[in-house]
Amino acid sequence: MVAREAGAKYVATYVNRAENKLGDSLGMLRDMLYSLQGSATELIAASIKSADEARSVLLSGVPHLAVPYTVLIEDDESPIVR
């Protein structure tokens, strides 16, 4: 990945947009995490539109999420809120 090779600290991916265009955003995230193993570059998942989507992203192993407040409070049982 270019970001890793350039020494970027973070790389962001737009989850909802990827899901709409590719149909398998979680697979893409897992591939990205695999590609970033052993580097200092960390993955941030953005464009998350629901608590269910955020939960799935967390369970896929992504360490950082950028979510709107409305998604954070959507499900008070969410692992994001706890």
A tleap script that builds the chain and sets N, CA, C and O, in Angstrom:
source leaprc.protein.ff14SB
mol = sequence {
  NMET VAL ALA ARG GLU ALA GLY ALA LYS TYR
  VAL ALA THR TYR VAL ASN ARG ALA GLU ASN
  LYS LEU GLY ASP SER LEU GLY MET LEU ARG
  ASP MET LEU TYR SER LEU GLN GLY SER ALA
  THR GLU LEU ILE ALA ALA SER ILE LYS SER
  ALA ASP GLU ALA ARG SER VAL LEU LEU SER
  GLY VAL PRO HIE LEU ALA VAL PRO TYR THR
  VAL LEU ILE GLU ASP ASP GLU SER PRO ILE
  VAL CARG
}
set mol.1.N position { 0.837 -1.179 0.000 }
set mol.1.CA position { 0.000 0.000 0.000 }
set mol.1.C position { 0.880 1.239 0.000 }
set mol.1.O position { 1.923 1.283 0.653 }
set mol.2.N position { 0.454 2.209 -0.719 }
set mol.2.CA position { 1.218 3.447 -0.864 }
set mol.2.C position { 1.365 4.160 0.473 }
set mol.2.O position { 2.447 4.650 0.797 }
set mol.3.N position { 0.284 4.222 1.254 }
set mol.3.CA position { 0.337 4.921 2.543 }
set mol.3.C position { 1.386 4.310 3.461 }
set mol.3.O position { 2.152 5.026 4.104 }
set mol.4.N position { 1.416 2.984 3.517 }
set mol.4.CA position { 2.396 2.291 4.363 }
set mol.4.C position { 3.809 2.589 3.896 }
set mol.4.O position { 4.678 2.919 4.703 }
set mol.5.N position { 4.041 2.475 2.600 }
set mol.5.CA position { 5.376 2.707 2.055 }
set mol.5.C position { 5.828 4.152 2.208 }
set mol.5.O position { 7.024 4.427 2.310 }
set mol.6.N position { 4.865 5.081 2.225 }
set mol.6.CA position { 5.191 6.500 2.397 }
set mol.6.C position { 5.411 6.863 3.860 }
set mol.6.O position { 5.825 7.980 4.170 }
set mol.7.N position { 5.133 5.915 4.767 }
set mol.7.CA position { 5.342 6.168 6.193 }
set mol.7.C position { 4.175 6.859 6.866 }
set mol.7.O position { 4.350 7.462 7.925 }
set mol.8.N position { 2.981 6.788 6.278 }
set mol.8.CA position { 1.812 7.427 6.886 }
set mol.8.C position { 1.484 6.766 8.218 }
set mol.8.O position { 1.613 5.550 8.364 }
set mol.9.N position { 1.065 7.558 9.171 }
set mol.9.CA position { 0.664 7.033 10.478 }
set mol.9.C position { -0.702 6.359 10.372 }
set mol.9.O position { -0.925 5.312 10.979 }
set mol.10.N position { -1.613 6.953 9.606 }
set mol.10.CA position { -2.962 6.425 9.459 }
set mol.10.C position { -3.364 6.383 7.996 }
set mol.10.O position { -2.882 7.167 7.178 }
set mol.11.N position { -4.255 5.455 7.682 }
set mol.11.CA position { -4.922 5.417 6.386 }
set mol.11.C position { -6.403 5.226 6.682 }
set mol.11.O position { -6.781 4.368 7.480 }
set mol.12.N position { -7.243 6.039 6.027 }
set mol.12.CA position { -8.691 5.964 6.257 }
set mol.12.C position { -9.362 5.320 5.057 }
set mol.12.O position { -8.962 5.517 3.910 }
set mol.13.N position { -10.384 4.552 5.354 }
set mol.13.CA position { -11.196 3.969 4.297 }
set mol.13.C position { -12.658 4.271 4.591 }
set mol.13.O position { -13.087 4.272 5.745 }
set mol.14.N position { -13.409 4.525 3.538 }
set mol.14.CA position { -14.822 4.876 3.663 }
set mol.14.C position { -15.660 3.614 3.515 }
set mol.14.O position { -15.910 3.150 2.402 }
set mol.15.N position { -16.085 3.070 4.630 }
set mol.15.CA position { -16.723 1.758 4.694 }
set mol.15.C position { -18.044 1.719 3.929 }
set mol.15.O position { -18.245 0.836 3.095 }
set mol.16.N position { -18.936 2.652 4.196 }
set mol.16.CA position { -20.244 2.619 3.557 }
set mol.16.C position { -20.118 2.805 2.049 }
set mol.16.O position { -20.810 2.138 1.278 }
set mol.17.N position { -19.255 3.691 1.637 }
set mol.17.CA position { -19.040 3.901 0.203 }
set mol.17.C position { -18.471 2.639 -0.443 }
set mol.17.O position { -18.887 2.260 -1.537 }
set mol.18.N position { -17.530 1.993 0.225 }
set mol.18.CA position { -16.954 0.751 -0.307 }
set mol.18.C position { -18.013 -0.339 -0.399 }
set mol.18.O position { -18.041 -1.106 -1.362 }
set mol.19.N position { -18.881 -0.407 0.602 }
set mol.19.CA position { -19.951 -1.402 0.580 }
set mol.19.C position { -20.877 -1.168 -0.611 }
set mol.19.O position { -21.273 -2.112 -1.294 }
set mol.20.N position { -21.215 0.085 -0.851 }
set mol.20.CA position { -22.097 0.416 -1.973 }
set mol.20.C position { -21.451 0.131 -3.327 }
set mol.20.O position { -22.136 -0.284 -4.262 }
set mol.21.N position { -20.154 0.347 -3.439 }
set mol.21.CA position { -19.453 0.163 -4.719 }
set mol.21.C position { -18.945 -1.262 -4.921 }
set mol.21.O position { -19.033 -1.801 -6.024 }
set mol.22.N position { -18.412 -1.878 -3.858 }
set mol.22.CA position { -17.762 -3.182 -3.977 }
set mol.22.C position { -18.614 -4.338 -3.474 }
set mol.22.O position { -18.496 -5.463 -3.958 }
set mol.23.N position { -19.467 -4.057 -2.505 }
set mol.23.CA position { -20.322 -5.094 -1.950 }
set mol.23.C position { -19.704 -5.910 -0.833 }
set mol.23.O position { -20.407 -6.702 -0.205 }
set mol.24.N position { -18.426 -5.750 -0.560 }
set mol.24.CA position { -17.776 -6.506 0.515 }
set mol.24.C position { -16.767 -5.625 1.241 }
set mol.24.O position { -15.559 -5.851 1.171 }
set mol.25.N position { -17.280 -4.626 1.935 }
set mol.25.CA position { -16.373 -3.710 2.622 }
set mol.25.C position { -15.622 -4.396 3.755 }
set mol.25.O position { -14.474 -4.045 4.028 }
set mol.26.N position { -16.245 -5.366 4.422 }
set mol.26.CA position { -15.560 -6.057 5.522 }
set mol.26.C position { -14.398 -6.895 4.999 }
set mol.26.O position { -13.345 -6.957 5.634 }
set mol.27.N position { -14.575 -7.526 3.870 }
set mol.27.CA position { -13.475 -8.253 3.240 }
set mol.27.C position { -12.345 -7.317 2.868 }
set mol.27.O position { -11.172 -7.650 3.036 }
set mol.28.N position { -12.700 -6.134 2.359 }
set mol.28.CA position { -11.694 -5.132 2.017 }
set mol.28.C position { -10.925 -4.699 3.263 }
set mol.28.O position { -9.703 -4.560 3.225 }
set mol.29.N position { -11.649 -4.483 4.375 }
set mol.29.CA position { -10.987 -4.080 5.615 }
set mol.29.C position { -10.024 -5.156 6.108 }
set mol.29.O position { -8.908 -4.856 6.530 }
set mol.30.N position { -10.465 -6.409 6.050 }
set mol.30.CA position { -9.571 -7.503 6.476 }
set mol.30.C position { -8.324 -7.563 5.594 }
set mol.30.O position { -7.222 -7.785 6.094 }
set mol.31.N position { -8.491 -7.369 4.298 }
set mol.31.CA position { -7.338 -7.350 3.391 }
set mol.31.C position { -6.397 -6.193 3.713 }
set mol.31.O position { -5.176 -6.345 3.685 }
set mol.32.N position { -6.978 -5.043 4.018 }
set mol.32.CA position { -6.151 -3.884 4.356 }
set mol.32.C position { -5.391 -4.121 5.658 }
set mol.32.O position { -4.206 -3.802 5.759 }
set mol.33.N position { -6.076 -4.681 6.650 }
set mol.33.CA position { -5.406 -4.983 7.922 }
set mol.33.C position { -4.247 -5.956 7.715 }
set mol.33.O position { -3.178 -5.802 8.306 }
set mol.34.N position { -4.471 -6.946 6.879 }
set mol.34.CA position { -3.416 -7.915 6.577 }
set mol.34.C position { -2.226 -7.215 5.915 }
set mol.34.O position { -1.074 -7.484 6.255 }
set mol.35.N position { -2.510 -6.321 4.973 }
set mol.35.CA position { -1.445 -5.599 4.264 }
set mol.35.C position { -0.660 -4.673 5.180 }
set mol.35.O position { 0.514 -4.397 4.932 }
set mol.36.N position { -1.305 -4.193 6.238 }
set mol.36.CA position { -0.649 -3.254 7.150 }
set mol.36.C position { 0.082 -3.936 8.302 }
set mol.36.O position { 0.768 -3.267 9.075 }
set mol.37.N position { -0.053 -5.250 8.429 }
set mol.37.CA position { 0.635 -5.965 9.516 }
set mol.37.C position { 2.133 -5.703 9.461 }
set mol.37.O position { 2.747 -5.725 8.394 }
set mol.38.N position { 2.704 -5.456 10.625 }
set mol.38.CA position { 4.140 -5.248 10.715 }
set mol.38.C position { 4.580 -3.838 10.382 }
set mol.38.O position { 5.774 -3.541 10.417 }
set mol.39.N position { 3.639 -2.962 10.061 }
set mol.39.CA position { 3.996 -1.573 9.766 }
set mol.39.C position { 3.467 -0.677 10.880 }
set mol.39.O position { 2.698 -1.116 11.734 }
set mol.40.N position { 3.887 0.574 10.859 }
set mol.40.CA position { 3.414 1.547 11.846 }
set mol.40.C position { 2.125 2.223 11.392 }
set mol.40.O position { 1.552 3.014 12.143 }
set mol.41.N position { 1.661 1.933 10.193 }
set mol.41.CA position { 0.448 2.546 9.660 }
set mol.41.C position { -0.784 1.854 10.230 }
set mol.41.O position { -0.878 0.626 10.217 }
set mol.42.N position { -1.726 2.649 10.728 }
set mol.42.CA position { -2.938 2.115 11.332 }
set mol.42.C position { -4.153 2.465 10.473 }
set mol.42.O position { -4.173 3.490 9.792 }
set mol.43.N position { -5.153 1.606 10.519 }
set mol.43.CA position { -6.355 1.772 9.716 }
set mol.43.C position { -7.444 2.483 10.507 }
set mol.43.O position { -7.690 2.165 11.671 }
set mol.44.N position { -8.092 3.449 9.863 }
set mol.44.CA position { -9.255 4.132 10.417 }
set mol.44.C position { -10.422 3.851 9.480 }
set mol.44.O position { -10.317 4.060 8.271 }
set mol.45.N position { -11.527 3.381 10.032 }
set mol.45.CA position { -12.741 3.169 9.239 }
set mol.45.C position { -13.650 4.370 9.421 }
set mol.45.O position { -13.969 4.751 10.547 }
set mol.46.N position { -14.064 4.965 8.314 }
set mol.46.CA position { -14.950 6.128 8.340 }
set mol.46.C position { -16.178 5.830 7.488 }
set mol.46.O position { -16.317 4.736 6.940 }
set mol.47.N position { -17.057 6.805 7.385 }
set mol.47.CA position { -18.300 6.676 6.610 }
set mol.47.C position { -19.117 5.491 7.102 }
set mol.47.O position { -19.590 4.666 6.320 }
set mol.48.N position { -19.269 5.431 8.411 }
set mol.48.CA position { -20.053 4.376 9.041 }
set mol.48.C position { -21.430 4.953 9.336 }
set mol.48.O position { -21.553 5.988 9.991 }
set mol.49.N position { -22.457 4.282 8.850 }
set mol.49.CA position { -23.799 4.855 8.873 }
set mol.49.C position { -24.744 4.260 9.910 }
set mol.49.O position { -25.851 4.767 10.090 }
set mol.50.N position { -24.332 3.197 10.593 }
set mol.50.CA position { -25.225 2.595 11.588 }
set mol.50.C position { -24.413 1.896 12.678 }
set mol.50.O position { -23.230 1.603 12.510 }
set mol.51.N position { -25.088 1.641 13.795 }
set mol.51.CA position { -24.435 0.925 14.891 }
set mol.51.C position { -24.085 -0.496 14.468 }
set mol.51.O position { -23.040 -1.015 14.860 }
set mol.52.N position { -24.941 -1.129 13.676 }
set mol.52.CA position { -24.648 -2.488 13.189 }
set mol.52.C position { -23.394 -2.499 12.322 }
set mol.52.O position { -22.558 -3.396 12.432 }
set mol.53.N position { -23.272 -1.494 11.462 }
set mol.53.CA position { -22.084 -1.400 10.613 }
set mol.53.C position { -20.841 -1.171 11.467 }
set mol.53.O position { -19.795 -1.766 11.209 }
set mol.54.N position { -20.947 -0.320 12.477 }
set mol.54.CA position { -19.818 -0.060 13.377 }
set mol.54.C position { -19.419 -1.328 14.116 }
set mol.54.O position { -18.232 -1.621 14.257 }
set mol.55.N position { -20.400 -2.075 14.583 }
set mol.55.CA position { -20.129 -3.330 15.290 }
set mol.55.C position { -19.382 -4.306 14.380 }
set mol.55.O position { -18.404 -4.925 14.800 }
set mol.56.N position { -19.838 -4.441 13.145 }
set mol.56.CA position { -19.198 -5.352 12.191 }
set mol.56.C position { -17.758 -4.933 11.910 }
set mol.56.O position { -16.865 -5.773 11.798 }
set mol.57.N position { -17.550 -3.638 11.798 }
set mol.57.CA position { -16.198 -3.125 11.537 }
set mol.57.C position { -15.282 -3.431 12.722 }
set mol.57.O position { -14.151 -3.881 12.539 }
set mol.58.N position { -15.774 -3.186 13.930 }
set mol.58.CA position { -14.977 -3.492 15.129 }
set mol.58.C position { -14.635 -4.979 15.188 }
set mol.58.O position { -13.499 -5.354 15.479 }
set mol.59.N position { -15.619 -5.811 14.911 }
set mol.59.CA position { -15.386 -7.253 14.974 }
set mol.59.C position { -14.448 -7.742 13.879 }
set mol.59.O position { -13.859 -8.815 14.007 }
set mol.60.N position { -14.301 -6.976 12.813 }
set mol.60.CA position { -13.361 -7.358 11.751 }
set mol.60.C position { -11.920 -7.043 12.145 }
set mol.60.O position { -10.980 -7.459 11.467 }
set mol.61.N position { -11.750 -6.298 13.257 }
set mol.61.CA position { -10.409 -6.036 13.762 }
set mol.61.C position { -9.880 -4.636 13.539 }
set mol.61.O position { -8.737 -4.353 13.899 }
set mol.62.N position { -10.674 -3.749 12.955 }
set mol.62.CA position { -10.223 -2.374 12.726 }
set mol.62.C position { -10.115 -1.666 14.075 }
set mol.62.O position { -11.078 -1.651 14.841 }
set mol.63.N position { -8.942 -1.075 14.378 }
set mol.63.CA position { -8.739 -0.494 15.705 }
set mol.63.C position { -9.329 0.897 15.908 }
set mol.63.O position { -9.540 1.317 17.046 }
set mol.64.N position { -9.601 1.621 14.811 }
set mol.64.CA position { -10.070 3.003 14.926 }
set mol.64.C position { -11.283 3.222 14.029 }
set mol.64.O position { -11.296 2.805 12.871 }
set mol.65.N position { -12.303 3.880 14.577 }
set mol.65.CA position { -13.499 4.214 13.820 }
set mol.65.C position { -13.772 5.699 13.939 }
set mol.65.O position { -13.578 6.292 15.001 }
set mol.66.N position { -14.216 6.293 12.859 }
set mol.66.CA position { -14.708 7.669 12.867 }
set mol.66.C position { -16.200 7.569 12.607 }
set mol.66.O position { -16.629 7.269 11.493 }
set mol.67.N position { -16.988 7.824 13.648 }
set mol.67.CA position { -18.442 7.676 13.529 }
set mol.67.C position { -19.140 8.940 14.008 }
set mol.67.O position { -18.660 9.616 14.919 }
set mol.68.N position { -20.272 9.257 13.393 }
set mol.68.CA position { -21.047 10.403 13.887 }
set mol.68.C position { -21.681 10.100 15.246 }
set mol.68.O position { -21.930 8.944 15.588 }
set mol.69.N position { -21.927 11.130 15.985 }
set mol.69.CA position { -22.529 10.982 17.314 }
set mol.69.C position { -23.842 10.212 17.246 }
set mol.69.O position { -24.125 9.401 18.127 }
set mol.70.N position { -24.637 10.448 16.226 }
set mol.70.CA position { -25.923 9.763 16.100 }
set mol.70.C position { -25.749 8.246 16.021 }
set mol.70.O position { -26.600 7.502 16.509 }
set mol.71.N position { -24.676 7.787 15.423 }
set mol.71.CA position { -24.393 6.350 15.365 }
set mol.71.C position { -23.947 5.857 16.742 }
set mol.71.O position { -24.302 4.751 17.151 }
set mol.72.N position { -23.185 6.659 17.444 }
set mol.72.CA position { -22.733 6.261 18.784 }
set mol.72.C position { -23.891 6.028 19.738 }
set mol.72.O position { -23.850 5.105 20.552 }
set mol.73.N position { -24.911 6.847 19.648 }
set mol.73.CA position { -26.025 6.732 20.597 }
set mol.73.C position { -27.180 5.891 20.051 }
set mol.73.O position { -28.180 5.693 20.740 }
set mol.74.N position { -27.050 5.404 18.838 }
set mol.74.CA position { -28.112 4.627 18.211 }
set mol.74.C position { -28.440 3.352 18.965 }
set mol.74.O position { -29.602 2.953 19.034 }
set mol.75.N position { -27.449 2.724 19.520 }
set mol.75.CA position { -27.635 1.433 20.191 }
set mol.75.C position { -26.839 1.455 21.484 }
set mol.75.O position { -25.617 1.306 21.469 }
set mol.76.N position { -27.534 1.642 22.614 }
set mol.76.CA position { -26.796 1.766 23.877 }
set mol.76.C position { -26.185 0.453 24.343 }
set mol.76.O position { -25.454 0.441 25.333 }
set mol.77.N position { -26.460 -0.649 23.662 }
set mol.77.CA position { -25.814 -1.928 23.967 }
set mol.77.C position { -24.593 -2.155 23.083 }
set mol.77.O position { -23.919 -3.179 23.196 }
set mol.78.N position { -24.314 -1.210 22.215 }
set mol.78.CA position { -23.203 -1.334 21.284 }
set mol.78.C position { -21.870 -1.362 22.024 }
set mol.78.O position { -21.716 -0.675 23.034 }
set mol.79.N position { -20.898 -2.149 21.538 }
set mol.79.CA position { -19.572 -2.130 22.168 }
set mol.79.C position { -18.885 -0.780 22.020 }
set mol.79.O position { -17.928 -0.487 22.736 }
set mol.80.N position { -19.359 0.030 21.110 }
set mol.80.CA position { -18.782 1.368 20.929 }
set mol.80.C position { -19.134 2.240 22.122 }
set mol.80.O position { -18.298 3.004 22.604 }
set mol.81.N position { -20.367 2.130 22.600 }
set mol.81.CA position { -20.840 2.983 23.682 }
set mol.81.C position { -20.256 2.572 25.015 }
set mol.81.O position { -19.979 3.415 25.868 }
set mol.82.N position { -20.069 1.285 25.192 }
set mol.82.CA position { -19.563 0.800 26.479 }
set mol.82.C position { -18.173 1.198 26.719 }
set mol.82.O position { -17.606 0.865 27.759 }
savepdb mol mol.pdb
quit
